[in-house]
């Protein structure tokens, strides 16, 4: 027994630093992604600089390249994280405990609030569209993540048809496009629309009023005529 005790202690001693190093590595990656998300959202892929991201994260270009291989690799990782977050939000609802209309209202409100609270996501999407979707097509698992929100909307529509509150000819991808467009516009055009029409777009009252308008527009499009 005495012969094995030092070995056991050695294993315990060496395993703890490995776990600490792994945690530190993940924390470093998360910090780099957070700073890079803001940089790419504000300046786009071409305008963002790895030097600036490294300086703001108190790390080095070498460390960034170690984790993400290249500037484009970091940009893809930012896109992957951004889409993962919104898809998790859109699908995190117990629709089996809700009626169809309430489930759809909840989905729209959650999507609207996510866009409003994460304007950097809107800017990232706008920037990627300027690149004609060149980089997002190479993001691992992006199609699977997007299929999850379509599946949830399909289940809501099916429930609505069974309950007699939704039309039978609705397509979940079309519905997702409509919801996304209405929620996206309130962020993407908030400054130009506010200036042109002198309309408040950002106060809590204005946001709540617009959110409920979007909910009603979507529901009206889904109800039988």
Steps between C-alpha positions, in 0.01 A plus 500: 500500500782735586643453153179614334430802720767728351381405150139584591609833640700568187198432281284734706770767493553490125131473403397820679726734299380339175142579595598853596684549172200374302269738687740789440517411131121499467477829688759650265306381194175639640663836567648513149160415348323770703745770393513374140120500480494872581788575262351313204154644568633856505765481228420197288742228401727728297507782758562294812863455603646202682749735671213697656316185607819368662559828682144516634518140624843538661622208295710468185448452128679169538244383755210607277648312205563200725129479585346611169773452234432826315298820499241329281493205739428738789227668295336163427516412870326829582228425245456148637462627857259776396267266311522236772386750761196624312394149398523385861281794599243434229464133588512529882127489560272218620253512211341174612352684800364791293222558255615572146428873506673549834799298380532712187462823697776386736727406209453839334555693822816305583637555149414870507662547841813312397553727200433811708737392779774378264538762225847362429332186363308712249817677391685170464222364277502818290877477462487134398238582239741757357732201451214311328502236775853394406610410851186372665473213254817357654381528861471150644150395595331822385235316295420268790460794738271684260293187445418501872307828483314383188408178680359694795297730276375196308379345826324823597328521162394135519355559844320809370348305212378233744350770721338669202671835562759497216469453125598165354724636222766672713868422443728523807793639299281778359374570850854512638596745226208726587575496873871561442437785258264684734728456801818579304372826349432658836874481573661528156310817405441657839726802441399588145129441571518710816662790315277489194167460680589650840375180661634368829640150439692424818306606809347215705148615408584518129666158503209337683246660266687385191551150640126454547434638152733239355325228701161605363628522141640147519187357662274671248701343218456154653131508589237367259346773288 
